[in-house]
Structure formats: C-alpha cells, structure tokens
Amino acid sequence: MSYFIFAKNLENIPGTIYKIAENEFDLNNLNIFQSDYKIIEDSQNFNDVKYGNKLPLKYNGNTITFINQTISYFLKTELQNYVNNNKSSIKHFLDINPNHQLFNRWNNYFNQLNNLNLDSINYPLNKSLEQYFNDLAQPSYNILQLP
C-alpha cells in the first residue's frame, strides 16, 4: 500500500501535499510525527505521482483529487536547475541524517544525479526526470519521497 501525506485539517485546500511513501516501511521512516498529518492510503495513483504524470491537488476525507500534468524540459538549463534543486534537498537530508534507515538509498540517488550527463539527453525532454530514469531501468525517486 502507498501513502499520500497531507497537511492535517486542511481539506479541500490545494497544495497541501507534504510527502509520499511507496510502502509502510518508507512511511514509518519519514522524519515526521504521523499524528500531525493526514495520511491517505492510495496505491492506484502512486506511480503516476512518483513519475510526474499526476499531482495530488487536495484531499477531502480520504479521497484525493489528482490533476494530470505534463512535464517538459525544453532546455538543458531547465533540467539542470531541477537536478540541482533535488541534489540540494537530498544533500541536506544526508548531512543531518547519516544514520537514517534510508540514507544509502538517497546517497546512491544523489550520486546518480551527480553522474547524470545532461549533454546526452535529447531536448526537449518531454517527460519528468523520474520517468526518464525509470525508462532506463535506473532507480527513480520523487523528491516528495525524501524523508
């Protein structure tokens, strides 16, 4: 089962998604107090969100409203900015959580991002970076999965 973690007590308010977790292990290893958030189980839409095809807009009770989205990087600099932002967030997590259960996963992903050759990608890239990695059978994580 997959999980979507929203700000608590903010039903029907767009933009309240906080984290996503692919399974219970990942959920239990997020750096959050679960009682402070609205956690909704939903495996049907997880991969679409993980790979950037859908965005969890808001929730009402245990129902999530998703919107379809299309991600494109027309220029190398756009993708470079996205990669740099993700690396910065991951580096911050790694620096303050050296003993975290998911440290190795995110350290490996950080290295994968560091080693990404942006010049080898054809632009425009009409998919998310996460989908690009998945299509190459490489590990792929959405930044919303970062503990």
C-alpha positions, 0 to 999 in steps of 0.5 A: 500500500502507498501513502499520500501525506497531507497537511492535517485539517486542511481539506479541500485546500490545494497544495497541501501535499507534504510527502509520499511513501511507496510502502509502510516501511518508507512511511514509518521512516519519514522524519515526521510525527504521523499524528500531525498529518493526514495520511491517505492510503492510495496505491492506484495513483502512486506511480503516476505521482512518483513519475510526474504524470499526476499531482495530488491537488487536495484531499477531502476525507480520504479521497484525493483529487489528482490533476494530470500534468505534463512535464517538459524540459525544453532546455538543458538549463531547465533540467539542470536547475531541477537536478540541482534543486533535488541534489540540494534537498537530498544533500541536506537530508544526508548531512543531518541524517547519516544514520537514517534507515534510508540514507544509502538509498538517497546517497546512491540517488544523489550520486546518480544525479551527480553522474547524470550527463545532461549533454546526452539527453535529447531536448526537449525532454518531454517527460519528468526526470523520474520517468526518464530514469525509470525508462532506463531501468535506473532507480527513480525517486520523487523528491516528495519521497525524501524523508 
